[in-house]
């Protein structure tokens, strides 16, 4: 289920509320303090989000300072979006605020429409180059895209920002738009989830992100995204494993439900195997000990008969001793042991015969 929101601030608010129905969110880094959202983790960054600053005044194309926007009507993005927070920070650095300029909370589409009509002077939009509002304004000959020549200074102040170059003619080679290279600021968008989101779902999200975001685009090379970057939130342990070794083996060959079931079974069986395996290794030795004890008990009984035979008082009871010996021989004959213990049984039989011979002589 896709939920349309005003932006990063609203996304995080929804993600922090388990009753909201939101489980996953796209959030621009550096725009919202992460402290209140410690139960969230990142699956990595998936794209650049450039800061587009469009104006109607042609002279803005030759300006590299935002302080020249003072006194103008400026769209800074909707309430609840990350655009407004970042725009206010950048403008404040240049001495622009609500007291000396008209700062308006417009959506990208509304800002593009009003800028084209002349109702506002400047539109600050934080979104991808493919967004309809950006494409509309980039293609308009009456609109100027402002290049920030001091982009490096902003990055030094705000380390979460990056610098991008929009090459001359990249939008329209035939009409040479833009007419010169444009320096842009950008933030990176992270895929953010709750820490307890099922690992299998996290792996599926990362696989989808790889399929969608890894091809080359205007501002990044092939394979640059998704990236194992933890900017505002720690990287999920499952995401860290994905970037290290890819999808789990079972999810390559089994349906999701079966792979998850097998992985859960493995989680239960591995600790059990750690206990059972030593026991299984000990079973042969334990069984061998038991067999030897059975043979030794028969040897013990045979020894008792031999002692009785040596006793002068028992010589008159040879019939009784012979019956006991016959009974012992029967038990030896019925004794079933592994081949490895056969030699001990044969020795017992020879010793039994030896005692019978002595008894016959007595």
CORWOZI-V644207 format. One record per run of one state. SS is the DSSP state (~ for helix, > for strand, _ for the rest). FROM is the first residue (numbers start at 1). TO is the last residue. If there is no record, write none. Layout:
ss-><SS,SS>
from-><FROM,FROM>
to-><TO,TO>
//
This chain:
ss-><_,~,_,>,_,~,_,>,_,~,_,~,_,>,_,~,_,>,_,~,_,>,_,~,_,>,_,~,_,>,_,>,_,>,_,>,_,~,_,>,_,>,_,>,_,>,_,~,_,~,_,~,_,~,_,~,_>
from-><1,8,17,24,29,35,38,40,56,58,63,66,70,73,76,82,94,102,105,108,118,122,127,132,139,144,146,151,158,162,167,172,173,177,178,182,195,199,214,217,218,220,221,227,228,235,236,237,246,249,254,256,311,312,334,339,362>
to-><7,16,23,28,34,37,39,55,57,62,65,69,72,75,81,93,101,104,107,117,121,126,131,138,143,145,150,157,161,166,171,172,176,177,181,194,198,213,216,217,219,220,226,227,234,235,236,245,248,253,255,310,311,333,338,361,362>
//
